[in-house]
């Protein structure tokens, strides 16, 4: 596990691609701050969303969680470890500066209540072990007597470099499909006051936390507003948008950036209007500024 903010994440991008290629479990925490460049070192943003998905070159898949409370930071850190160990992939916990400095109630369950996923261990002797033969191959511990070749090059099921089109096709498909085929199981969302809504706010992280009071105020005024909070950003839960598309008049995407996840909402929503509202600089989202979008 490692933790950083945007600039440190940029510097580690090459290692994320290597971890994906080697299928090494690891958890990366990125508490986002304002950018680009030096930007606002101590101020919050959500400007690293696409970087979390496309940080390294090449085709690969990973899982990214966006908590909105201190409790969720704790809970989804554990979840990130479990997913990483199960799928042998990098996972990312994507928060922001506000959340990383926040103080609030945290309930730490007893050890017996915490679900921990242990990685699969080889059940064959060392000489018969193939580290990349299965979709979710077992992974031995260092010093357990198993040795195998690890390389960032395209490789075969033994880990040996193989530059053939067949090897590249098989490797990339496996790296991507082990996440894509489990997308609906991995993805988490929260439906907040969606019953009867004809305008749906789409948001995540600290920004979504602020928008809860806005939804309540809108409902109190008789506006049919609800919120779809994205907890898992990658894989993107496009089916949640599809299920609402056409049955609601409008999606209002609110992010602490100048437009990142909104592009995916627009890509999926074919019948409902999609409006974007940016929140730039560390500040609260005020009801008065988004109310015209909710009517």
C-alpha positions as CSV (number, residue, x, y, z in Angstrom):
1,X,0.0,0.0,0.0
2,X,1.1,3.6,-0.7
3,X,-0.6,6.9,-0.1
4,X,-0.1,10.2,-1.9
5,X,-1.9,13.1,-3.7
6,X,-2.0,14.1,-7.3
7,X,1.7,14.9,-8.1
8,X,2.9,11.8,-6.3
9,X,0.3,9.8,-8.2
10,X,1.6,11.2,-11.4
11,X,5.2,10.1,-10.5
12,X,4.0,6.6,-9.7
13,X,2.0,6.1,-12.9
14,X,4.6,3.9,-14.6
15,X,4.6,1.6,-11.6
16,X,0.8,1.2,-11.8
17,X,1.2,-0.2,-15.3
18,X,3.9,-2.5,-14.1
19,X,1.8,-3.7,-11.3
20,X,-1.1,-4.4,-13.7
21,X,1.3,-6.4,-16.0
22,X,2.9,-8.4,-13.2
23,X,-0.6,-8.8,-11.6
24,X,0.8,-7.7,-8.2
25,X,-1.8,-6.9,-5.6
26,X,-1.4,-3.3,-4.3
27,X,-3.5,-0.5,-2.9
28,X,-2.9,3.1,-3.9
29,X,-4.6,6.0,-1.9
30,X,-4.8,9.3,-3.7
31,X,-6.3,12.2,-1.7
32,X,-6.8,14.7,-4.5
33,X,-5.7,18.3,-4.4
34,X,-6.1,21.2,-6.9
35,X,-4.0,21.2,-10.0
36,X,-2.6,21.1,-12.6
37,X,1.1,21.4,-11.7
38,X,1.7,22.9,-8.2
39,X,-1.8,24.2,-8.2
40,X,-3.3,24.3,-4.8
41,X,-1.2,22.0,-2.6
42,X,-3.5,22.1,0.4
43,X,-6.9,22.6,-1.3
44,X,-9.4,19.9,-2.3
45,X,-10.5,18.8,-5.8
46,X,-11.6,15.8,-7.8
47,X,-9.3,16.5,-10.8
48,X,-7.6,13.1,-10.8
49,X,-10.6,10.9,-11.7
50,X,-9.5,10.1,-15.3
51,X,-5.9,9.9,-14.2
52,X,-7.0,7.1,-11.8
53,X,-8.3,5.1,-14.7
54,X,-5.8,6.0,-17.5
55,X,-2.7,6.8,-15.5
56,X,-0.4,4.3,-17.3
57,X,-0.1,3.4,-21.0
58,X,-1.5,0.3,-22.4
59,X,-4.7,-1.8,-21.9
60,X,-5.4,-2.9,-18.4
61,X,-8.3,-2.7,-15.8
62,X,-8.3,-1.7,-12.2
63,X,-10.9,-0.8,-9.5
64,X,-11.3,2.6,-7.9
65,X,-13.4,3.5,-4.9
66,X,-14.5,7.0,-4.0
67,X,-15.5,7.2,-0.3
68,X,-17.4,10.3,1.1
69,X,-17.0,9.8,4.9
70,X,-14.3,8.8,7.3
71,X,-16.1,5.6,8.0
72,X,-16.1,4.8,4.2
73,X,-12.4,5.6,4.0
74,X,-11.8,2.8,6.6
75,X,-14.3,0.4,5.1
76,X,-13.3,0.8,1.4
77,X,-9.6,0.6,2.3
78,X,-10.3,-2.9,3.5
79,X,-12.5,-3.5,0.4
80,X,-9.7,-2.3,-1.8
81,X,-7.2,-4.7,-0.2
82,X,-9.7,-7.6,-0.7
83,X,-10.3,-6.9,-4.3
84,X,-6.6,-6.4,-5.0
85,X,-5.8,-9.8,-3.4
86,X,-8.6,-11.6,-5.1
87,X,-8.0,-10.3,-8.6
88,X,-4.3,-9.6,-8.4
89,X,-4.7,-6.0,-9.6
90,X,-3.9,-2.5,-8.4
91,X,-6.8,-0.9,-6.7
92,X,-7.2,2.8,-5.9
93,X,-8.9,4.7,-3.0
94,X,-9.7,8.1,-4.4
95,X,-10.5,10.8,-1.9
96,X,-9.7,14.4,-1.5
97,X,-8.1,16.9,0.8
98,X,-11.3,17.7,2.7
99,X,-11.9,14.1,3.5
100,X,-8.3,13.4,4.5
101,X,-8.4,16.3,7.0
102,X,-11.9,15.5,8.3
103,X,-12.6,14.4,11.9
104,X,-15.8,12.5,12.6
105,X,-17.1,9.3,14.2
106,X,-15.3,6.1,13.1
107,X,-16.5,2.7,14.2
108,X,-13.8,0.1,14.0
109,X,-15.4,-3.3,14.1
110,X,-13.8,-6.2,15.9
111,X,-11.3,-8.4,14.0
112,X,-13.8,-11.2,13.8
113,X,-16.2,-8.8,12.0
114,X,-13.8,-7.7,9.3
115,X,-13.9,-9.8,6.1
116,X,-10.4,-10.4,4.7
117,X,-9.8,-12.1,1.4
118,X,-6.5,-14.1,1.2
119,X,-4.9,-14.6,-2.1
120,X,-4.9,-18.0,-3.7
121,X,-1.8,-20.0,-3.0
122,X,-0.3,-22.6,-5.4
123,X,-1.4,-26.2,-4.7
124,X,1.1,-27.7,-7.1
125,X,4.8,-28.3,-6.5
126,X,7.2,-25.4,-7.5
127,X,8.3,-27.2,-10.6
128,X,4.7,-27.4,-11.9
129,X,3.7,-23.8,-11.0
130,X,2.5,-21.5,-13.9
131,X,2.1,-17.9,-12.6
132,X,0.0,-16.7,-15.4
133,X,-1.9,-19.8,-16.7
134,X,-5.3,-19.0,-15.1
135,X,-7.5,-15.9,-15.1
136,X,-6.9,-15.6,-11.4
137,X,-3.7,-17.6,-10.9
138,X,-2.4,-18.4,-7.4
139,X,0.4,-16.2,-6.1
140,X,3.1,-17.6,-3.7
141,X,4.8,-15.8,-0.9
142,X,8.4,-14.8,-1.2
143,X,10.6,-17.4,0.3
144,X,8.1,-20.2,0.0
145,X,10.2,-22.1,-2.6
146,X,8.4,-20.9,-5.7
147,X,10.4,-19.0,-8.3
148,X,9.2,-17.6,-11.6
149,X,10.1,-14.9,-14.1
150,X,8.6,-11.5,-13.7
151,X,8.8,-8.9,-16.5
152,X,7.0,-5.9,-17.8
153,X,7.3,-7.4,-21.3
154,X,4.4,-9.3,-22.8
155,X,4.8,-12.8,-21.5
156,X,3.5,-16.4,-21.6
157,X,1.9,-18.4,-18.9
158,X,5.3,-19.1,-17.3
159,X,6.2,-15.4,-17.2
160,X,8.7,-15.7,-20.1
161,X,8.8,-12.9,-22.6
162,X,6.8,-13.7,-25.8
163,X,6.4,-11.0,-28.5
164,X,3.9,-13.0,-30.6
165,X,0.5,-11.5,-31.5
166,X,-1.1,-14.6,-29.9
167,X,0.6,-13.9,-26.5
168,X,-0.2,-10.2,-26.6
169,X,-3.9,-10.9,-27.4
170,X,-4.2,-13.5,-24.7
171,X,-2.5,-11.4,-22.0
172,X,-4.4,-8.1,-22.7
173,X,-7.7,-9.9,-22.8
174,X,-7.1,-11.6,-19.5
175,X,-5.9,-8.4,-17.8
176,X,-9.0,-6.6,-18.9
177,X,-11.7,-9.3,-18.7
178,X,-11.0,-10.4,-15.2
179,X,-12.4,-7.0,-14.1
180,X,-14.9,-6.3,-16.9
181,X,-16.7,-9.6,-16.4
182,X,-17.1,-8.9,-12.7
183,X,-18.1,-5.2,-13.1
184,X,-21.6,-5.5,-11.7
185,X,-20.3,-7.4,-8.7
186,X,-17.5,-4.9,-8.1
187,X,-19.4,-1.7,-8.7
188,X,-21.1,0.1,-5.7
189,X,-23.6,3.0,-5.9
190,X,-26.0,4.7,-3.5
191,X,-29.5,5.6,-4.4
192,X,-30.5,8.7,-2.4
193,X,-34.1,9.8,-2.5
194,X,-34.5,8.5,-6.1
195,X,-38.1,7.3,-5.7
196,X,-40.3,9.5,-8.0
197,X,-37.4,11.7,-9.0
198,X,-37.4,13.2,-12.5
199,X,-34.1,15.1,-12.0
200,X,-31.1,13.0,-10.8
201,X,-27.9,14.5,-9.5
202,X,-24.9,12.3,-10.2
203,X,-21.9,12.9,-8.0
204,X,-19.3,11.1,-5.8
205,X,-17.0,11.6,-2.9
206,X,-17.0,14.7,-0.7
207,X,-19.0,16.6,-3.4
208,X,-21.9,14.1,-3.1
209,X,-21.8,14.4,0.6
210,X,-22.4,18.2,0.3
211,X,-25.3,17.6,-2.2
212,X,-27.4,15.5,0.3
213,X,-28.7,18.7,1.9
214,X,-29.4,20.2,-1.5
215,X,-31.5,17.2,-2.4
216,X,-33.4,17.4,0.9
217,X,-34.0,21.2,0.3
218,X,-35.3,20.5,-3.2
219,X,-37.7,17.9,-2.0
220,X,-38.9,20.2,0.7
221,X,-39.8,22.7,-2.0
222,X,-41.7,20.1,-4.0
223,X,-39.0,19.4,-6.6
224,X,-38.7,15.8,-7.6
225,X,-34.9,15.5,-7.2
226,X,-32.8,12.5,-6.2
227,X,-29.1,11.6,-6.3
228,X,-27.1,8.7,-7.7
229,X,-23.9,8.6,-5.7
230,X,-21.0,6.7,-7.4
231,X,-19.0,4.8,-4.9
232,X,-17.1,2.8,-7.5
233,X,-15.8,5.1,-10.3
234,X,-14.0,2.3,-12.1
235,X,-15.5,0.1,-13.3
236,X,-18.0,2.8,-14.2
237,X,-21.6,1.6,-13.4
238,X,-23.1,2.5,-16.7
239,X,-26.1,0.2,-16.2
240,X,-27.3,2.5,-13.4
241,X,-27.4,5.4,-15.8
242,X,-29.1,3.3,-18.4
243,X,-31.8,2.2,-16.0
244,X,-32.7,5.8,-15.3
245,X,-32.2,7.1,-18.9
246,X,-35.5,8.2,-20.4
247,X,-37.5,7.8,-17.1
248,X,-36.0,11.0,-15.8
249,X,-35.9,14.4,-17.5
250,X,-32.4,15.3,-16.6
251,X,-29.1,14.2,-15.1
252,X,-27.2,17.0,-13.3
253,X,-23.5,15.9,-12.9
254,X,-21.7,17.8,-10.1
255,X,-18.0,17.4,-9.8
256,X,-15.1,19.3,-8.2
257,X,-13.4,19.6,-11.5
258,X,-14.1,21.0,-15.0
259,X,-15.8,17.9,-16.3
260,X,-14.5,14.3,-16.1
261,X,-17.1,11.7,-15.1
262,X,-19.8,13.7,-16.9
263,X,-18.4,12.5,-20.2
264,X,-19.3,8.9,-19.3
265,X,-22.8,9.9,-18.2
266,X,-23.3,11.7,-21.6
267,X,-22.0,8.6,-23.4
268,X,-24.6,6.4,-21.7
269,X,-27.6,8.7,-21.5
270,X,-29.3,8.8,-24.9
271,X,-32.8,10.1,-24.0
272,X,-32.4,12.3,-20.8
273,X,-30.7,15.7,-20.8
274,X,-27.3,15.8,-19.2
275,X,-26.1,19.1,-17.6
276,X,-22.8,19.6,-15.9
277,X,-22.0,21.9,-13.0
278,X,-18.4,22.4,-12.1
279,X,-17.2,23.2,-8.6
280,X,-13.6,24.6,-8.8
281,X,-11.5,25.6,-5.8
282,X,-12.1,24.2,-2.3
283,X,-15.6,25.4,-1.4
284,X,-19.0,24.1,-0.5
285,X,-21.7,23.4,-3.1
286,X,-24.5,25.9,-2.4
287,X,-28.1,25.0,-3.0
288,X,-28.8,28.4,-4.6
289,X,-26.3,27.8,-7.4
290,X,-27.7,24.4,-8.5
291,X,-31.4,25.0,-7.8
292,X,-32.1,26.4,-11.3
293,X,-30.8,23.1,-12.7
294,X,-33.2,21.1,-10.6
295,X,-36.5,22.7,-11.8
